[in-house]
Amino acid sequence: MRDMQDDQPNDPKDGGTFRRRVFYIPGYDPIHPRRYRELYRKEGAAQATLSGNTLELKPKRVRGPYGWQVRATVEGQPVEADIEVLVWSDIVRHSMRNSIPATYVQLVRTAWAYIGSGALFRLMRLRKGPIIAALYPIVALLLQLVLALAVGGALWWITRSVLPGWPGRIGGFALGLAVAGLILRWFKRKDGKFYAYYLMHDYAFSAQSKGANPPELEARMTAFRHTIAEALTGPYDEVLVVGHSSGAHLAVSILADLIREGMPEQRPVLSFLSLGQVVPMVSYLPEAKRLRGDLAFLSTRPELTWIDVTAPGDGCAFALCDPVAVSGVAPEEQIWPRIYSAAFTQTLKPETWAALKRRYFRLHFQYLCAFDNLPGAPWDYDYFRVTAGPLTLADRFAGRPESKSRIDRAANRFTTVA
């Protein structure tokens, strides 16, 4: 399927340039999208050197808030890719503006959303890594609170001993409370090292509505859908949507709505790549009816190709879990997604893996980075061949068997759909 405009793409099989439009949907990330451009520039150059390809970044040439163009020669063929980051970092930043006391209230509500519904225990049946990641901010914040109260309590007790009577009691209490507050504020300022507040806000964002999308996010997803729909009328060989981390479940709903709305009969190939997905963290919540319905719908649609790539080495993702099947909504006619492993222990050199394996958050972004030990098979996962190579996503993975460790058992208590 191709756009039939006068500026229609050249056929790469005839020596023309393969043209692709890429939409990258980040996960819950407050950082400016320039981070993703610099990551692509640095890691793309490294992968091109390793693979013997050429890859060059240029300023963006299409409408959109943030993006860039890639000109590459991959596998001997010229490629042009217009890459755009679909930005929702402003929504993320707004959700992270809670005060310290409000964050602890948020902790209680989030813990109850997962524990009270039974979702936490059912999620443990799939993968323990992401559950440990989910429990980490709760434990870390409680330890910070205990330490702050312990130090504050000790100062109160010492002050009472030195200054007997009401002056000692009131003065000690005020001093202890002030010091406890300073300790908690210090931990919050240093959260770039601890990630406790960041992860707490991340899990709370989905848990606040028990899996339903907040209105401001729904509005942004609608805007994303319109942007992708416009690209489907453009002179491209492929429109590729990449959803990373929690961006994967946003992409599921956006693409489901896009197909329901109707697409041009003559259009580029539509592809969806989900990376490091954490879909069950949302789909296992009671009010995630829209997401579960979109998962079931998208899994049957021939209008697109859906490839899911995760890795057991990524402790923050539900590695090799079929997001449709494990959510308990897989229809009999399911054809997507196809589940593949990025196999960090094999696609990274032993010394690289040794340096990264305990850097859990860095590993969660490895899907977007260079792999220095790719065996060389045409279907090996390579983010830069997928986004800037001369094959569609379907062709890139054609003939590759799915992961033998694929998990498709349903443990979800909530399977109603919208």
SEDO-482112 format. One line per 3 residues: number of its first residue (from 1); their letters; for each residue y, z negated, x negated of C-alpha. Coordinates in steps of 0.05 Angstrom, whole numbers, plus 5000, padded with zeros to 4 digits. Layout:
% SEDO-482112
NUM	A	Y:Z:X | ...
//
This chain:
% SEDO-482112
1	MRD	5000:5000:5000 | 5066:5021:4970 | 5139:5025:4990
4	MQD	5157:5096:5010 | 5231:5094:4992 | 5262:5147:4947
7	DQP	5261:5097:4889 | 5187:5083:4899 | 5150:5055:4838
10	NDP	5116:5099:4789 | 5041:5099:4787 | 5021:5061:4723
13	KDG	4956:5100:4723 | 4998:5163:4710 | 5035:5129:4653
16	GTF	5092:5101:4695 | 5121:5031:4692 | 5087:4978:4735
19	RRR	5139:4940:4775 | 5130:4870:4802 | 5172:4819:4839
22	VFY	5152:4747:4825 | 5173:4686:4865 | 5159:4620:4831
25	IPG	5159:4558:4876 | 5162:4495:4834 | 5132:4428:4852
28	YDP	5171:4365:4865 | 5219:4373:4807 | 5293:4352:4804
31	IHP	5307:4392:4740 | 5352:4453:4739 | 5311:4518:4745
34	RRY	5337:4542:4677 | 5280:4498:4650 | 5231:4548:4677
37	REL	5267:4607:4646 | 5267:4574:4578 | 5194:4555:4586
40	YRK	5176:4627:4604 | 5217:4654:4546 | 5186:4608:4494
43	EGA	5114:4608:4518 | 5115:4682:4537 | 5136:4701:4466
46	AQA	5080:4657:4438 | 5028:4688:4484 | 5052:4758:4469
49	TLS	5044:4745:4394 | 4974:4717:4405 | 4954:4775:4450
52	GNT	4986:4832:4412 | 5033:4849:4470 | 5109:4853:4474
55	LEL	5151:4813:4523 | 5227:4809:4528 | 5271:4772:4577
58	KPK	5334:4803:4606 | 5387:4777:4655 | 5366:4782:4728
61	RVR	5383:4846:4765 | 5366:4826:4836 | 5400:4780:4886
64	GPY	5380:4707:4885 | 5405:4640:4860 | 5365:4639:4795
67	GWQ	5319:4686:4759 | 5308:4735:4702 | 5278:4802:4687
70	VRA	5218:4814:4641 | 5205:4879:4605 | 5137:4880:4572
73	TVE	5084:4925:4544 | 5017:4893:4562 | 4950:4924:4549
76	GQP	4986:4986:4526 | 5025:4997:4591 | 5099:4985:4607
79	VEA	5116:4933:4659 | 5180:4908:4691 | 5180:4842:4729
82	DIE	5237:4811:4768 | 5223:4736:4769 | 5260:4688:4816
85	VLV	5255:4613:4822 | 5257:4591:4894 | 5300:4529:4886
88	WSD	5291:4465:4925 | 5309:4417:4868 | 5371:4395:4906
91	IVR	5327:4369:4962 | 5285:4333:4910 | 5345:4301:4877
94	HSM	5372:4277:4944 | 5305:4245:4960 | 5307:4207:4893
97	RNS	5374:4172:4906 | 5343:4108:4931 | 5367:4042:4903
100	IPA	5317:3996:4868 | 5304:3953:4930 | 5297:4015:4973
103	TYV	5246:4043:4924 | 5203:3981:4932 | 5207:3988:5007
106	QLV	5186:4060:4997 | 5128:4036:4955 | 5101:3993:5012
109	RTA	5109:4049:5064 | 5076:4101:5019 | 5018:4055:5002
112	WAY	5007:4040:5076 | 5011:4114:5094 | 4952:4130:5048
115	IGS	4913:4064:5053 | 4924:4050:5127 | 4903:4121:5146
118	GAL	4842:4118:5101 | 4866:4181:5064 | 4865:4147:4996
121	FRL	4792:4129:4999 | 4772:4198:5025 | 4813:4232:4970
124	MRL	4774:4192:4918 | 4712:4229:4939 | 4743:4294:4913
127	RKG	4775:4277:4847 | 4793:4210:4817 | 4845:4237:4769
130	PII	4900:4252:4820 | 4886:4187:4855 | 4896:4148:4791
133	AAL	4961:4187:4783 | 4980:4167:4854 | 4964:4093:4841
136	YPI	5000:4092:4775 | 5072:4087:4802 | 5051:4031:4849
139	VAL	5019:3991:4794 | 5075:4006:4744 | 5131:3987:4792
142	LLQ	5095:3923:4813 | 5085:3904:4739 | 5159:3917:4727
145	LVL	5177:3872:4785 | 5129:3817:4762 | 5158:3819:4692
148	ALA	5230:3817:4717 | 5215:3758:4764 | 5176:3721:4710
151	VGG	5233:3726:4661 | 5284:3708:4715 | 5241:3650:4739
154	ALW	5234:3623:4668 | 5310:3624:4658 | 5319:3589:4724
157	WIT	5269:3535:4704 | 5302:3526:4635 | 5372:3522:4665
160	RSV	5349:3469:4715 | 5320:3428:4659 | 5384:3431:4617
163	LPG	5433:3422:4675 | 5404:3374:4726 | 5427:3373:4798
166	WPG	5459:3427:4840 | 5497:3461:4782 | 5431:3472:4746
169	RIG	5394:3497:4808 | 5449:3544:4832 | 5470:3567:4763
172	GFA	5397:3577:4741 | 5381:3616:4804 | 5441:3662:4795
175	LGL	5425:3672:4721 | 5352:3686:4734 | 5368:3735:4790
178	AVA	5420:3772:4747 | 5372:3779:4689 | 5315:3802:4734
181	GLI	5362:3855:4762 | 5382:3877:4692 | 5309:3885:4673
184	LRW	5293:3927:4734 | 5355:3971:4721 | 5332:3980:4649
187	FKR	5264:4004:4672 | 5297:4053:4720 | 5342:4081:4666
190	KDG	5281:4091:4621 | 5240:4125:4675 | 5240:4189:4634
193	KFY	5187:4153:4592 | 5151:4115:4647 | 5154:4165:4706
196	AYY	5142:4107:4755 | 5203:4120:4799 | 5195:4196:4795
199	LMH	5122:4194:4818 | 5137:4142:4871 | 5190:4188:4901
202	DYA	5143:4247:4896 | 5087:4216:4936 | 5135:4183:4984
205	FSA	5167:4250:5000 | 5103:4274:5034 | 5083:4205:5060
208	QSK	5149:4190:5095 | 5131:4236:5153 | 5055:4227:5145
211	GAN	5047:4298:5120 | 5098:4334:5164 | 5154:4372:5128
214	PPE	5223:4342:5135 | 5273:4387:5172 | 5314:4404:5110
217	LEA	5251:4428:5074 | 5230:4470:5134 | 5298:4503:5134
220	RMT	5292:4519:5060 | 5222:4547:5070 | 5249:4593:5124
223	AFR	5301:4619:5075 | 5246:4630:5023 | 5206:4670:5073
226	HTI	5264:4715:5088 | 5275:4727:5013 | 5202:4746:5003
229	AEA	5202:4790:5065 | 5262:4829:5037 | 5225:4840:4971
232	LTG	5167:4872:5010 | 5214:4929:5028 | 5232:4940:4954
235	PYD	5206:4990:4902 | 5151:4946:4874 | 5077:4954:4861
238	EVL	5064:4881:4874 | 5101:4821:4903 | 5070:4758:4873
241	VVG	5083:4688:4899 | 5066:4632:4850 | 5061:4561:4878
244	HSS	5055:4506:4826 | 5034:4434:4841 | 5064:4414:4909
247	GAH	5098:4482:4910 | 5028:4510:4926 | 5026:4479:4996
250	LAV	5097:4502:5010 | 5075:4572:4991 | 5015:4568:5039
253	SIL	5060:4554:5098 | 5113:4605:5077 | 5062:4661:5070
256	ADL	5026:4642:5134 | 5092:4648:5172 | 5109:4713:5136
259	IRE	5044:4745:5158 | 5051:4719:5229 | 5121:4747:5233
262	GMP	5096:4816:5213 | 5105:4857:5150 | 5122:4930:5137
265	EQR	5062:4976:5142 | 5083:5010:5077 | 5094:4954:5027
268	PVL	5076:4929:4958 | 5012:4891:4947 | 5022:4819:4967
271	SFL	4990:4766:4922 | 4989:4690:4919 | 4972:4649:4857
274	SLG	4966:4574:4867 | 4967:4532:4803 | 4950:4459:4794
277	QVV	4951:4449:4869 | 4954:4380:4901 | 4944:4405:4973
280	PMV	4896:4348:4994 | 4950:4296:4980 | 4986:4324:5040
283	SYL	4932:4355:5082 | 4894:4289:5086 | 4953:4255:5120
286	PEA	4950:4250:5197 | 5012:4291:5214 | 4999:4349:5166
289	KRL	4978:4391:5225 | 5023:4449:5206 | 4995:4453:5136
292	RGD	4923:4449:5159 | 4935:4504:5210 | 4968:4547:5157
295	LAF	4911:4536:5109 | 4860:4558:5160 | 4902:4619:5180
298	LST	4917:4643:5109 | 4845:4636:5087 | 4824:4693:5133
301	RPE	4880:4743:5122 | 4865:4810:5089 | 4940:4824:5079
304	LTW	4941:4785:5014 | 4899:4763:4955 | 4897:4687:4942
307	IDV	4873:4662:4874 | 4872:4587:4859 | 4872:4564:4787
310	TAP	4864:4492:4765 | 4831:4456:4707 | 4789:4393:4703
313	GDG	4832:4373:4644 | 4893:4367:4689 | 4888:4297:4717
316	CAF	4946:4309:4765 | 4912:4366:4804 | 4853:4370:4851
319	ALC	4816:4413:4801 | 4768:4466:4828 | 4776:4439:4899
322	DPV	4779:4493:4952 | 4842:4469:4989 | 4820:4499:5055
325	AVS	4748:4474:5054 | 4761:4404:5028 | 4815:4396:5082
328	GVA	4762:4406:5134 | 4792:4468:5166 | 4752:4525:5135
331	PEE	4736:4577:5189 | 4672:4617:5187 | 4710:4680:5168
334	QIW	4743:4648:5107 | 4754:4695:5049 | 4808:4658:5009
337	PRI	4822:4627:4962 | 4779:4646:4903 | 4772:4586:4857
340	YSA	4777:4592:4782 | 4784:4544:4723 | 4836:4551:4669
343	AFT	4785:4512:4626 | 4834:4479:4579 | 4778:4454:4533
346	QTL	4757:4527:4521 | 4822:4566:4526 | 4860:4519:4479
349	KPE	4840:4510:4406 | 4807:4442:4392 | 4868:4417:4354
352	TWA	4915:4438:4411 | 4871:4405:4463 | 4868:4341:4421
355	ALK	4944:4340:4417 | 4954:4351:4492 | 4896:4317:4527
358	RRY	4932:4250:4536 | 4999:4282:4553 | 4982:4284:4627
361	FRL	5048:4311:4653 | 5052:4364:4599 | 4981:4387:4617
364	HFQ	5002:4395:4689 | 5049:4450:4665 | 4999:4483:4618
367	YLC	4984:4536:4670 | 5054:4564:4655 | 5045:4561:4580
370	AFD	5010:4600:4525 | 4936:4592:4512 | 4918:4599:4439
373	NLP	4842:4607:4446 | 4831:4659:4500 | 4764:4693:4489
376	GAP	4793:4760:4508 | 4756:4779:4572 | 4802:4819:4619
379	WDY	4799:4765:4673 | 4814:4705:4629 | 4872:4666:4659
382	DYF	4937:4684:4624 | 5001:4669:4663 | 5039:4723:4626
385	RVT	4988:4778:4639 | 4988:4758:4712 | 5063:4759:4719
388	AGP	5081:4814:4669 | 5017:4855:4662 | 4999:4923:4692
391	LTL	4946:4898:4741 | 4953:4866:4809 | 4925:4796:4818
394	ADR	4865:4824:4855 | 4850:4874:4800 | 4861:4822:4746
397	FAG	4807:4778:4774 | 4761:4833:4801 | 4689:4821:4783
400	RPE	4700:4751:4758 | 4652:4700:4789 | 4684:4638:4818
403	SKS	4676:4572:4782 | 4606:4542:4788 | 4639:4473:4794
406	RID	4677:4493:4856 | 4684:4435:4905 | 4683:4452:4979
409	RAA	4658:4389:5013 | 4704:4364:5068 | 4722:4290:5067
412	NRF	4783:4294:5111 | 4787:4249:5173 | 4845:4288:5202
415	TTV	4829:4361:5219 | 4874:4375:5279 | 4920:4434:5269
418	A	4987:4456:5297
//
